[in-house]
């Protein structure tokens, strides 16, 4: 593509990206690989002008500083340094934290081999309507394991708040990730014991959502202007109210106040013709919340 564009008289400028626009978690390992390949190609083709974009699609949920490994690496690539070990050594002096520990932030999206953002769409996926439930692979305990990976970074004086925010998100997703699956399975089986356990999970989830909300908004206030916080109030506030509503409906069913839960009677279809258990890229809160997939 560089060779094709250089056939025109206008100067060629390359724009890469930090891959920090897919929801709450960065994808820095992917960004570093992509930037390295692109900037090597720029050097080989005599393209001297390049920059790194830091888009924040659909709510700027990813911390502005979560993609530092990608930005720092790009700066070194631009100087002609493609030695990853040397770059990691310099990064530690610069940030006061190992690059490998910073990469742990990527794991909140379950370290998918391709770009996917389950930490966002499974946060907002409705537990009764379950549009993304067929994408679930495993259970929420994997997020407890991810949380442990973030503990080293959480000790950082400068950047620990980013890790603590995503640790709180992991606490939420430990319950929320497969909550819809568990709810529907117990309901369909008529297993009252399992439903009682699920009901307890809803109560715990409500408490964890409040903690995440507090930390996430504090992160935004630290890094951003106030504009945009109103969107997060609506999104997370709506999520908390919906979880409370589902919990109340489930409690009413267990108390014999309703014979059925109509939403749970329905079978869940595959998402966008994807295979079961396949994570997807769907960074669109509006269509997740309103159950109107555009894929």
ABEGO torsion letter per residue (X at the ends): XAAAAAABABBBBBBBBAGAAAEABBBAAAAAAAAAAAAAAAAAAGBABBBBBBBBBGGGABBAAAAAAAAAAAAAAAAGBABAAAAAAAAAAAAGBBAAAAAAAAAAAGGBABBBBAAAAAAABBAAAGAAAAABBEBAAAAAAAAAAAAAAAABAAAAAAAAAAAAAAAAAAAAAAAAAAAAAAAAAGBAAAAAAAAAAAAAAAAAAAAAAAAAAAAAAAABBABGAAAAAAAAAAAAAAAAAAAAAAAAAAAGABABBAAAABBBBBBGGBBBGBBBBBBBAAAAAAGBBAX
